[in-house]
Amino acid sequence: MIRTYKYRLYPTKKQIQKLDWTLDKCRILYNSCLVDRR
């Protein structure tokens, strides 16, 4: 049996900015790695 847990976040405005920045950098890095892989 597999269980799944879902969590809801309620970040502050400052935390949202940091999350956006971090996810943006992760996206750029991931896309760059995909290009290098070709």
TANOR-V269009 format. One record per run of one state. SS is the DSSP state (helix for helix, strand for strand, loop for the rest). FROM is the first residue (numbers start at 0). TO is the last residue. Records with the same first field share a line. If there is no record, write none. Layout:
SS=FROM-TO / FROM-TO
This chain:
loop=0-11 / 37-37
helix=12-36
